[in-house]
Amino acid sequence: MADIKPELKFALLGCGRIAKRHSELLGGRQVAGARLAAVCDLVPEKARLMGERFGVPYYTDMSEMMGKTPVDAVSVLTESGHHAAHVTALAGCGKHIVVEKPMALTLDDADAMIKACVDAGVKLFVVKQNRFNVPVVKLRQALEAGRFGKLVLGTVRVRWCREQAYYDQDKWRGTWALDGGVLANQASHHVDLLEWMMGEVEGVYAMSATALVKIETEDTAVVTVRFRNGALGVIEATTAARPKDLEGSLSILGGTGSVEIGGFAVNQMKTWNFTKPEPGDAEVMANYSVNPPDVYGFGHKAYYEHVVDCINNDTRQRVDGIEGRKSLELIAGIYESIETGREVSLRSRPKKTRLGGN
């Protein structure tokens, strides 16, 4: 009989918008082998409301929380520009760390986070929950099986609605120092998926605009991508869709197959076509085309189950710090192209970008 491991105790650092999903999964005992143990936010009311809702201690000081409440892991859900400082400090406490996207805003910060966790002997998990979406898993399986042949074109489209009220909720939103624009924030998952499917990037050329809101960063961008395998890519990202969200989609086209995943968050299979059909293809559209409709936050739930497995059984991590850094490097290159008006090679480290306050 297999040993039954005790529940892992998670703390949440940051009780803002994204913390709602994390807290409901962990505090609602929806993740097997994990539970919520404490929450912390600089804003006392945010911490109190979340702590009282789930019956756990709440704090406004990270050090106090770590000193008073025993935890196994901490989920860092603070502003993107603060991730590096929080992760490096928590690594020193000897706790495993889950950090929301993007893992950081600069490559130097990402490198410091990775080093701190390696030095402390703790695991660093970067949240890329869309990799666990059912249609995305099927697409990845087909790719690894070589069903696409020569890759030709990969595209992502993020057409979401974020009006001025969204950015006005917090002063850090839409700033270079702490947030970034649609590319670094809303589209970061989609950029990750594109690179994960299509392979390493050779170069990028990008343009952006701040079309409909008053923020420092962009709300709209288009990017052309050259991959090292010879394929091309397109990233279309905007939070200026009106009056509501349209889509978050991914398309992969190869010499022997085409797959398109649509929906709001890359969660609905739209096209599954291959020149050499296989017996399970009809089943893909019938049974694997969407995430389970009755599972709240499916991607995050599956991600946390993966985290629990990795911590308990030392399973290989799908998105550790090094893997999470890849899409950040691509995003940094995109921002340099926007700044310089030139194609930027990803074989050199991007230097000219305002993201992260540079």
N, C-alpha and C positions, 0 to 999 in steps of 0.2 A: 504494500500500500504506500502510495506516494506521500511524502511529508506535506502537511498543510501549513503553508507559510502564513505568518501573521499579516494583517492588513498593513500596507504601507501608508504612513501618515504624511499627507501633503499640506503645505502651507501656501497661501496665495499672497504674493507681494503685488499690491495694486488691486483696487476694487472698482475699476472703471467699467467702461462699456463691454470690453471683451471678457472681463471677469465673470459676467453673468453666466456665460456658457460653461466656463470651468467650474464655477461654484455649484451650479445645478447638477453637473455630472458627478463631482466628487462629494458635495454635500448631500446630494440625493441618493448616494450609494448606487449609482448606475454603472460604476466601473468596478468589476470584480477584483478584489484584492487591494482596493484603495479607498481611502476616506479622507474627508477634509478635517484638518486638525486645528488650523488657525488662519486668520486673515490679517492683513496689514495695509493701511493706506495713510498718507499724510493728512488727508481730510478726515477728521474724526467721525463725521456723520456717515460717510461712505463705509468706513470700517465698522462702525456700530451696527448699521442696518444689515450688512452682510453677515456679521458675526452673530447677531441675535436671530436672524432668519434661520441659520443652520445650527445654532446652539454651540458655537465654538468661540474660544477666546479671540478678542480683536485688539489690535494695537495700532499705534501711529508711529512707532519706532521699530525699524527692522531688527536692530541689535537686541532690543528688549524682547521681541517675539522669539528670536533664536535662543535667547538665554533662558526663557521661562517655559516655552512649550516644546517638548520633544517632537521632532519631525524627522522623516527620512528623506524628503525631497521638498523643494520649493519651486513653485511656478512663478516666474517673473513676468508680470503683466503690466509693467509700468511703461512710461513713454519710451519710444524706441531709442531716443538719444541717451537715456539713462540705463539701458540694458547692460552696457559694459561695466559700469561702476557697481551695479547691483550684483551681477553674476560673479565678478571677481571677488567681491566681499563675501558672498555666500559660499563660494568654493572654499574659502579659508575656514569656513565653519564645518567643512567635511560633509556637506549635503549634496546629493544629486540635484541637478537643476534642469527644469524645463523652461525654455524661454520662447515667448511668442515672436512672430515674424514682425519685421525683419530682425535677425539676431542682433544687428547693430547697424549703424549708419556709415561707419568707416571700416576699411579693411584693417587698419591698425587696432581698432577696438575689437574686431572679431578675433584677430590673432591673440590679443591679450586675454580674451575670454577663454579661448581654446587652451592656451598655455596654463592659465590659472587652474583650470579643471584637470588637466593632465598632471600638473605638479601636485595637486591635492588628492589625486586618485579618485575623483568623482566623475560620474557620467554627465555629459552635457547633451540635452535633447533640444533640437530646434523644431518648433511646431510647424509642420507642413501637412496639415490634416487632409488636404485634398488628394494626397498620394494614396490615401486609404479609401477614397470613394470607389464604390463597386465598379462603375464603368472604367475608371482610370486603372484599376487593378487589371481588368481584362485587356485593356489596351497595352499595358506594359507587358503582359504575358505574350501577346501576339508579337510585340516588338522583339522580345527576347527569343522568340521562336523563329525569327527571321521571316515572318510572313509578309513584311512590307517590301522586301528586296532592297533596292537602292533607295535611300531616303531622298526625297525631292524637295518638299516644302512643309514647314510647320508654322502654324499661325495660332495666336491667342487673341481673343477679343474680350475686353472688359468694358462693358457699357452700363455703368451704374449711375445712380442719382445721389449726389450729396449736395444739398443746398447750403446756403450760407449759415443757416441755423446749426447745422452739423459742426461746422468749423468754429462757430462762436461758443460752443459748449465749453471748450477749454482753450486757454491761450496758446498752448503748445501745438495745437492742430494746424497743419499747413505751414509750419515753420521749417526752415532749413536745419536748425540746430537740433530739433527734437523729433521731427516727424518725417519730413520729405513730402513729396506730392503723390499723385496717383501711382506712379511707377514704384516708389519705395514702399508705399503703404498698401493700397487696395489691390494692385496688380502683382504684388510680390509673389503670391502663391502661383499665379499663372506663368510668370516668368520662370519660376522654379520648375514647373511641369514641362514647359517648352524645352528647357535645357536638359532636363532629365530624360526626355524622350529622344531629342535630336542629337545630343552629344555636345562636345566641347565647342566653344565659340571662337572663331577666328577674328571677327571684327563686327562693329556695329556703326550705324549711322542713324541719328535721331533728330527729331524736331519736337518742340512742345509749345504749349500756349496756356495762359491762364484766362479762360474764356468767360466764365459766368460767375465767379466768386472772387472775393477780395482776400487773397492769401499770398504768402511769399512764393510759394512753390507752384508747380503746374497742376492743372486739373484735366489736361488733355495732352496726349503724346502719341506719336507714331514712330516706330522703330523698324529698320530693316536689319536683318541679321545674316551674316555669312558663317556657316558652320565649317569646322575643319574637315568634315567628310565631304564637303562640296555642296551640301544642301543649303537652301535659303530659308529665311524665316521672316515673319512679320508679327510685330506686337502692336496692337491697337488698344489704347487704354484711355478711359475718360470717366470722370465722375460728373460730367456735364450732360448726361442723358436726362431728358425732361419729358414728362413729369414724373417718371418712375424708372426703376431698374429695368434693363432689357435682358442682358445676358452676361455670363462669364463662360467662355467656350474655348475649346482646344481642338484643332484639326491637325492630323498627321497624314501626309500623302507620300506614298512610295511607288516604286515601279510595279509592284504587284498587289497593292492594297491601299485603301483609304478608310480612315475612321474619323468621325466627328463626334465630339462630346459637347453638349450644350447645357441648357438650364441656367439657373442663376449662379451656381457655384460649381461648374464642371461636374454635374451630377446626373445628367441624362444622356444616354447614348442616342444619337441621332442617325448615324450612318455606320454600318459595319460591312464593308465590301472588300472581298479579296478575289483575285483571279482564279485561285485554286481553293474552292470551298472545302470546308472540313465538316465532319458530322456534327460538331457542337455549335456551328455558327447560328443556326436558327434558335438554339437555346439561349445564346447570348442576348439577342434582342427580346426574347420572351421573359427571361429570368434575371438578367444582369444589367438591364438597361438603366435602372435608377437605383438610388440608395433606398433601403427599407423606409417606407413612408411613416411608419409608426415609431421610429427611433429618433428622438431629438438629438441634434448635434452629432449625427452618425460619424462624421470624420474625426471629430475630437474624441468621441468615445472610443473608436477603434485605435486612435493614436495613444490614448492613455492606457489602453489594454496592452499595447505594444511596449510602452514605457515600463509598466509593471512587470511584464515578461522579461525585459532586458535587465532590470534591476535584480529580480529574484533569481533568474536563471543564467545571467550573463550572456543573453542572446545578442547577436549582432544587431547594432542599431541601424535603422534605415536612414535616419537623418541626424547624424551627430554634428559637432561643430564644424568639422572639415567639409562635410556635405552641405551644411547650411550656408557656409561661406561662399560656395560656388555661385549661387544666384546673386549674392551681394556684390561679388566681383563683376558680374555682368551688369547689374544695375549701376554700379559706379562708373563703368565704361560708357553706359548710355548717357549718364549725366555729363560726363566729360565731352561726349560728342555734341550734346545740346549746347554746352558752354562754348565750344570751339568752332562749331559749324563744320566739323570734319569727321570723316570715318575714323574710328578709334580701334586700334589693334588690342585684342585681349592678351596678346603675348607680352605686353608691357603693363606695368602697374599704373592704373589711372591716377592722375595727379591733379587735374583741374576740375574740381567739383565743389559746389557749395553744400552738398549733403553732409550733415554732421557738423556744420559750422566751418568747413574748410574754405 
